[in-house]
Amino acid sequence: MGKEEIDIRFDSLLPEIKDFLRKRDIIDQETLTRFLDPSFVRLREPDYHLMKVVEKIEEVISQQKKILIWGDEDMDGITATRLLSTAIQKIKGHEIETYIPSRKKEGYGLSEKGINLAIKKGIDIIITVDCGITSFKEVQYLLKKGLSVIITDHHEPRERLPEALILDPKLGSFGYKYLAGAGVAFKLADALFAHLMDKPTNQWIRDIPEIPILAMIGTLGDRVPQLDENRIFLNEGAKLLEITKDPSLSFLREKGKIREAIEPLYSGAEDLTQEFFSTVTKEKAREIYSKLEAKHLYWSIKAGENFSSFRGQLSTKHLVLFDPDMDRDFAGTIANRAKDYTGHPVFVVYMIGDKIRGEGRGPFGFDLLSVLDSVSDLLVDYGGHKVACGFVLKNGKVEEFRRRVTPLLQRYEPNYHIDGRLKLKDITPELQTLILKMKPFGKGNRPPVFLIESVDYKMENNVALLSDKEDTLKLDSVKEMPPPSRRVNAYLRLDGKKIYLLKWEWTGKV
């Protein structure tokens, strides 16, 4: 939680290493320092957009207006809801209403049904978390009914925005652009504590360690890149998990590694997940977790069965999979598996009642939303991220949708990922030290792979070596059989200590 002195200077690095770091959103000394010392003191400062929201909430609290936190029914939305409601309760001094609608019954984001329930409860203002950036009609309805709204979200905004006070990292500079919904909620909570209670981050987290832990879990749950401020939440949240006395969170600590411990919470039983996080005894947390484990096992088996039903379509190279009877709970998982299976971006389309819905999953770097933009005339609604999105299709438009988007999905060409091209002389102990400090590796921060072109491959005393006219490099592990020729292009993975030859290409030269 303290500030560490960073002795690696961004400006002194080789251009090739700078390019490798830029792929991880490390573009200057500030972002390098934040990456290598992921502590709360490195959080980005509030910007105009964040302070406008803080000022509005301060006004609402001073006028004793009734607040409702409106979340989403996934891990990120559930943790973000609990995080922000906990923070505002600490400031306001009494319980805050929360509402997480069923996606099956009300869809994603704001809904008229939920707004009407809020009106009956006497709510004055709704604050969304992890949703709302595309809720145009619902915001209009809400305003018409005399309620106020603040939208906090992290999904991709459209050219048109709802008529509301909006906090989204893709629209401002208050936080890392790939924050999860829980990360956005944390940034807002942190600014509220600083502005309304005069408590800096390292002071208030000692009293409420559960808030950054929830930010960590939401960040992991939404599978956003583990970079920049997300890396701070993972690093600091893991430390605070060791000391929390919260029943549900301390139970997760006892289960082992947090990434594995939260897996059963994705069981599709969101009501149980919500109940788990609100338990007041560890015994109750254990009881609910056991149910979630059983649900998760069943869910995994059913997801596999649902995926198997699409193998016929996959074998004919369809990238838009359609099954009107598919259980929508498995749509995202099936789209993700199909993406991994084909190596291409994929859409999965299904029906709920008389509505045709879909989920899309794509590799990092492919923009699914731009594909949906190109067929927006076929859509009722759509939104999400560039690599993970959802949509509602107009009735009778499945085959036209498939015909028009399939060529766009087929254009994607999977490539063997490399982080840069280096010479043998560039792979130094200093580079390995830098990579070692970049751990732990995770999404968006994989162990780097470098391409070394046109070098000699040879074995000496059972040791694999790469060499050129000036330098020789010892390999710790070779993943492929030795090449038929001594001259190769070598793909090397570095982990901070060892060097692995992942793949070679025979150059045809001797």
MOKA-V383664 format. One record per residue. N is the residue number from 0. RES is the residue in one small letter. PSI is psi in radians with two decimals (NA if undefined). OMEGA is omega in radians with two decimals (999 if undefined). Layout:
# MOKA-V383664
n->{N	N}
res->{RES	RES}
psi->{PSI	PSI}
omega->{OMEGA	OMEGA}
This chain:
# MOKA-V383664
n->{0	1	2	3	4	5	6	7	8	9	10	11	12	13	14	15	16	17	18	19	20	21	22	23	24	25	26	27	28	29	30	31	32	33	34	35	36	37	38	39	40	41	42	43	44	45	46	47	48	49	50	51	52	53	54	55	56	57	58	59	60	61	62	63	64	65	66	67	68	69	70	71	72	73	74	75	76	77	78	79	80	81	82	83	84	85	86	87	88	89	90	91	92	93	94	95	96	97	98	99	100	101	102	103	104	105	106	107	108	109	110	111	112	113	114	115	116	117	118	119	120	121	122	123	124	125	126	127	128	129	130	131	132	133	134	135	136	137	138	139	140	141	142	143	144	145	146	147	148	149	150	151	152	153	154	155	156	157	158	159	160	161	162	163	164	165	166	167	168	169	170	171	172	173	174	175	176	177	178	179	180	181	182	183	184	185	186	187	188	189	190	191	192	193	194	195	196	197	198	199	200	201	202	203	204	205	206	207	208	209	210	211	212	213	214	215	216	217	218	219	220	221	222	223	224	225	226	227	228	229	230	231	232	233	234	235	236	237	238	239	240	241	242	243	244	245	246	247	248	249	250	251	252	253	254	255	256	257	258	259	260	261	262	263	264	265	266	267	268	269	270	271	272	273	274	275	276	277	278	279	280	281	282	283	284	285	286	287	288	289	290	291	292	293	294	295	296	297	298	299	300	301	302	303	304	305	306	307	308	309	310	311	312	313	314	315	316	317	318	319	320	321	322	323	324	325	326	327	328	329	330	331	332	333	334	335	336	337	338	339	340	341	342	343	344	345	346	347	348	349	350	351	352	353	354	355	356	357	358	359	360	361	362	363	364	365	366	367	368	369	370	371	372	373	374	375	376	377	378	379	380	381	382	383	384	385	386	387	388	389	390	391	392	393	394	395	396	397	398	399	400	401	402	403	404	405	406	407	408	409	410	411	412	413	414	415	416	417	418	419	420	421	422	423	424	425	426	427	428	429	430	431	432	433	434	435	436	437	438	439	440	441	442	443	444	445	446	447	448	449	450	451	452	453	454	455	456	457	458	459	460	461	462	463	464	465	466	467	468	469	470	471	472	473	474	475	476	477	478	479	480	481	482	483	484	485	486	487	488	489	490	491	492	493	494	495	496	497	498	499	500	501	502	503	504	505	506	507	508	509}
res->{m	g	k	e	e	i	d	i	r	f	d	s	l	l	p	e	i	k	d	f	l	r	k	r	d	i	i	d	q	e	t	l	t	r	f	l	d	p	s	f	v	r	l	r	e	p	d	y	h	l	m	k	v	v	e	k	i	e	e	v	i	s	q	q	k	k	i	l	i	w	g	d	e	d	m	d	g	i	t	a	t	r	l	l	s	t	a	i	q	k	i	k	g	h	e	i	e	t	y	i	p	s	r	k	k	e	g	y	g	l	s	e	k	g	i	n	l	a	i	k	k	g	i	d	i	i	i	t	v	d	c	g	i	t	s	f	k	e	v	q	y	l	l	k	k	g	l	s	v	i	i	t	d	h	h	e	p	r	e	r	l	p	e	a	l	i	l	d	p	k	l	g	s	f	g	y	k	y	l	a	g	a	g	v	a	f	k	l	a	d	a	l	f	a	h	l	m	d	k	p	t	n	q	w	i	r	d	i	p	e	i	p	i	l	a	m	i	g	t	l	g	d	r	v	p	q	l	d	e	n	r	i	f	l	n	e	g	a	k	l	l	e	i	t	k	d	p	s	l	s	f	l	r	e	k	g	k	i	r	e	a	i	e	p	l	y	s	g	a	e	d	l	t	q	e	f	f	s	t	v	t	k	e	k	a	r	e	i	y	s	k	l	e	a	k	h	l	y	w	s	i	k	a	g	e	n	f	s	s	f	r	g	q	l	s	t	k	h	l	v	l	f	d	p	d	m	d	r	d	f	a	g	t	i	a	n	r	a	k	d	y	t	g	h	p	v	f	v	v	y	m	i	g	d	k	i	r	g	e	g	r	g	p	f	g	f	d	l	l	s	v	l	d	s	v	s	d	l	l	v	d	y	g	g	h	k	v	a	c	g	f	v	l	k	n	g	k	v	e	e	f	r	r	r	v	t	p	l	l	q	r	y	e	p	n	y	h	i	d	g	r	l	k	l	k	d	i	t	p	e	l	q	t	l	i	l	k	m	k	p	f	g	k	g	n	r	p	p	v	f	l	i	e	s	v	d	y	k	m	e	n	n	v	a	l	l	s	d	k	e	d	t	l	k	l	d	s	v	k	e	m	p	p	p	s	r	r	v	n	a	y	l	r	l	d	g	k	k	i	y	l	l	k	w	e	w	t	g	k	v}
psi->{-0.20	3.14	2.19	2.49	2.19	2.13	0.06	2.15	2.17	-0.77	-0.40	-0.09	2.68	2.60	-0.64	-0.63	-0.65	-0.71	-0.70	-0.71	-0.60	-0.51	-0.23	0.40	0.44	1.83	-0.17	-3.06	-0.66	-0.84	-0.53	-0.78	-0.73	-0.64	-0.77	-0.38	1.29	1.33	2.84	-0.52	-0.21	0.06	2.56	2.61	2.62	2.53	-3.02	-0.80	-0.77	-0.74	-0.53	-0.70	-0.75	-0.80	-0.67	-0.75	-0.64	-0.74	-0.75	-0.76	-0.74	-0.51	0.07	0.70	2.71	2.18	2.49	2.25	2.12	2.04	-2.92	2.75	0.66	3.13	-0.75	-0.81	-0.68	-0.81	-0.65	-0.69	-0.85	-0.68	-0.94	-0.62	-0.68	-0.79	-0.84	-0.58	-0.69	-0.63	-0.76	-0.51	0.01	2.99	2.56	2.38	2.48	2.73	2.11	1.79	2.71	2.18	-0.62	-0.72	-0.56	-0.11	-2.93	2.43	-2.78	2.60	2.67	-0.67	-0.84	-0.64	-0.72	-0.66	-0.68	-0.70	-0.75	-0.54	-0.03	0.43	2.41	-0.61	2.41	2.29	2.04	2.65	2.38	0.36	2.96	-0.31	-0.32	0.27	1.14	-0.97	-0.70	-0.66	-0.72	-0.75	-0.76	-0.80	-0.66	-0.57	0.00	0.19	2.75	2.85	2.47	2.23	2.12	2.16	2.98	0.05	2.94	2.17	2.73	3.11	-0.67	2.42	2.65	2.67	1.40	2.89	2.13	2.39	1.87	2.22	-0.27	-0.03	-0.13	-2.99	0.33	-0.27	3.06	2.41	-0.32	0.55	2.53	3.01	-0.66	-0.56	-0.72	-0.76	-0.69	-0.79	-0.68	-0.78	-0.77	-0.76	-0.62	-0.78	-0.71	-0.76	-0.68	-0.39	0.01	0.71	2.00	2.90	-0.93	-0.20	-0.88	-0.48	-0.38	-0.53	-0.52	1.15	-0.30	-0.52	-0.93	-0.49	-0.74	-0.64	-0.70	-0.84	-0.72	-0.67	-0.80	-0.73	-0.57	-0.05	0.70	2.83	2.36	1.13	2.87	-2.23	-0.48	-0.65	-0.61	-0.81	-0.70	-0.75	-0.89	-0.61	-0.68	-0.66	-0.77	-0.47	-0.51	-0.30	-0.18	2.56	0.05	2.28	-0.86	-0.73	-0.70	-0.52	-0.75	-0.66	-0.74	-0.35	-0.24	-2.57	2.31	-0.63	-0.65	-0.61	-0.55	-0.10	-0.80	-0.32	-0.11	0.42	-0.06	-0.01	1.23	-0.51	-0.66	-0.66	-0.76	-0.73	-0.66	-0.83	-0.29	0.15	2.63	-0.08	2.63	-0.54	-0.75	-0.67	-0.74	-0.73	-0.81	-0.69	-0.67	-0.73	-0.71	-0.66	-0.76	-0.74	-0.70	-0.72	-0.84	-0.78	-0.73	-0.73	-0.80	-0.63	-0.70	-0.72	-0.74	-0.71	-0.70	-0.55	-0.26	-0.01	-0.57	-0.78	-0.67	-0.63	-0.42	0.27	0.50	2.39	-0.09	1.83	2.33	2.20	1.85	-0.41	0.06	2.49	2.08	-0.35	-0.43	0.04	-0.84	-0.73	-0.75	-0.74	-0.70	-0.77	-0.71	-0.65	-0.79	-0.65	-0.74	-0.40	0.12	2.80	2.55	2.52	2.45	2.21	2.42	-3.12	2.48	1.89	-2.16	0.19	2.38	2.05	2.88	2.74	2.51	2.49	2.37	2.86	2.72	2.29	-0.25	2.40	1.67	-0.59	-0.57	-0.56	-0.81	-0.62	-0.68	-0.30	0.51	-0.40	-0.29	-0.08	2.54	-0.71	2.70	2.82	-3.11	-2.45	2.94	-0.54	-0.06	2.02	2.96	2.77	2.85	2.22	2.53	2.59	2.41	0.18	0.21	-0.88	-0.64	-0.70	-0.84	-0.77	-0.68	-0.59	-0.40	-0.82	-0.58	-0.66	-0.61	-0.38	-0.39	2.28	1.90	2.35	2.68	2.09	2.27	2.63	-0.21	2.95	2.25	2.88	2.81	-0.66	-0.33	-0.29	1.56	2.87	-0.58	-0.68	-0.73	-0.63	-0.76	-0.81	-0.64	-0.66	-0.21	-0.09	2.75	2.53	2.70	-2.85	2.27	-0.15	1.06	2.76	2.26	2.56	2.22	2.54	2.18	2.01	2.47	1.14	2.83	2.38	2.29	2.83	2.30	2.06	0.77	0.33	2.25	2.32	2.55	2.46	2.68	-2.83	-0.43	-0.54	2.71	2.44	2.20	2.36	2.38	-0.46	2.49	2.07	-0.29	2.81	2.61	2.55	2.80	-0.15	2.66	-0.29	2.12	2.85	2.20	2.30	2.02	2.36	2.26	2.38	0.22	-0.32	-0.80	2.88	2.14	2.28	1.85	-0.65	2.54	2.71	2.18	2.16	-0.19	0.10	2.63	NA}
omega->{3.11	-3.10	-3.14	3.09	-3.11	-3.06	3.10	-3.09	-3.11	-3.07	-3.10	-3.09	3.08	3.10	-3.14	3.12	3.07	3.12	3.11	3.14	-3.13	3.09	3.07	3.12	3.05	-2.96	-3.10	-3.10	-3.12	-3.11	3.05	3.13	3.11	-3.12	-3.07	3.08	-3.04	-3.13	-3.06	-3.14	-3.13	3.12	3.11	3.14	3.06	3.06	-3.09	-3.08	-3.14	-3.10	3.06	3.11	3.11	-3.13	3.12	3.13	3.07	3.12	-3.13	-3.14	-3.12	3.13	3.09	3.09	-3.06	-3.04	2.98	3.05	-3.08	-3.07	3.12	-2.95	3.00	-3.06	-3.14	-3.12	-3.14	-3.13	3.12	3.12	-3.14	-3.12	-3.04	3.10	3.09	-3.11	-3.09	3.05	3.12	-3.11	-3.04	3.08	3.04	-3.01	3.11	3.09	3.05	3.13	3.06	-3.07	3.02	3.11	-3.13	-3.03	-3.02	-3.09	-3.07	3.06	3.14	3.12	3.12	-3.14	-3.13	3.12	3.12	3.07	3.11	3.12	3.14	3.14	3.12	-3.14	3.10	-3.08	3.06	3.02	3.13	2.95	3.07	3.11	3.00	-3.01	3.09	-3.11	-3.05	-3.08	-3.09	3.09	3.09	3.13	-3.13	3.14	3.12	-3.13	3.04	3.09	2.99	-3.12	2.94	3.12	2.96	-3.01	3.08	3.14	-3.07	3.06	3.03	3.11	3.07	-3.13	3.04	3.13	-3.05	2.96	-2.96	3.03	-3.13	-3.07	3.10	3.11	-3.09	-3.09	-3.07	-3.08	3.12	-2.99	3.13	3.01	2.93	3.09	3.11	3.07	3.07	3.12	3.11	-3.13	3.10	3.13	-3.13	3.13	3.10	3.13	-3.13	-3.01	-3.04	-3.10	3.12	3.14	3.06	-3.03	-3.04	3.08	-3.05	-3.11	3.09	3.14	-3.08	-3.12	-3.11	-3.09	3.09	3.08	3.08	3.07	3.10	-3.09	3.09	3.11	3.08	-3.08	-3.10	3.04	3.06	3.13	-3.10	-3.04	3.00	-3.09	3.05	3.10	3.08	-3.14	-3.13	-3.11	-3.08	3.10	3.12	3.10	-3.09	3.09	-3.12	-3.07	-3.07	3.07	3.10	-3.03	-3.08	-3.09	3.10	3.06	3.09	3.10	-3.11	3.14	3.12	-3.10	-3.00	-3.14	3.14	-3.08	-3.09	-3.10	3.13	-3.14	3.06	-2.96	-3.04	3.11	-3.01	3.11	3.09	3.11	3.09	-3.14	-3.14	-3.09	-3.12	-3.12	-3.13	3.06	3.13	3.12	3.11	3.10	3.13	-3.13	-3.13	-3.13	3.11	3.09	3.13	3.09	3.13	3.10	-3.11	3.10	3.12	-3.12	-3.14	3.13	-3.12	3.10	3.09	3.12	3.12	3.14	-3.13	-3.11	-3.14	-3.06	3.11	3.11	3.14	-3.13	3.07	3.03	3.01	3.06	2.96	-3.07	-3.08	3.01	-3.07	-3.06	-3.08	3.06	-3.06	3.13	-3.06	-3.03	-3.12	3.14	-3.14	3.10	3.14	3.12	3.13	3.07	3.11	-3.09	-3.07	-3.02	-3.10	2.96	-3.02	2.95	3.03	-3.07	-3.09	-3.12	2.95	-3.04	3.12	-3.14	3.09	-3.10	3.13	3.04	3.09	3.03	-3.12	3.10	3.13	-3.12	3.08	-3.05	3.11	-3.11	3.09	3.05	3.12	3.07	-3.06	3.12	-3.08	3.10	3.12	-2.97	3.00	-3.09	3.05	3.13	3.14	-3.13	3.10	-3.09	3.12	-3.02	3.07	-3.11	3.02	-3.06	3.06	-3.13	3.08	-3.05	-3.07	-3.07	3.08	3.06	3.14	-3.10	-3.05	-3.08	-3.09	3.11	3.13	3.10	-3.10	-3.12	-3.13	3.13	3.11	3.10	3.04	-3.02	2.96	3.12	3.12	3.08	-3.13	2.93	3.11	-3.09	-3.11	-3.11	-3.00	3.01	3.13	3.10	3.11	3.09	3.10	-3.11	3.10	-3.14	3.14	3.08	0.04	3.09	-3.13	-3.10	-3.12	-3.11	3.12	3.03	-2.99	3.08	-3.13	3.09	3.05	-3.00	2.99	3.07	3.14	3.08	3.10	3.09	3.06	-3.13	3.13	3.08	3.13	-3.09	2.91	-3.13	2.94	-3.07	-3.02	-2.97	3.08	-3.09	3.09	3.12	3.14	-3.11	3.12	-3.05	-3.13	3.02	3.13	-3.11	3.14	3.13	-3.07	-3.11	-3.04	2.80	-3.01	3.05	-3.05	3.01	3.12	3.12	3.14	3.12	-3.05	3.13	-3.08	2.98	-3.09	-2.99	3.03	3.02	3.10	-3.12	-3.12	3.14	3.12	999}
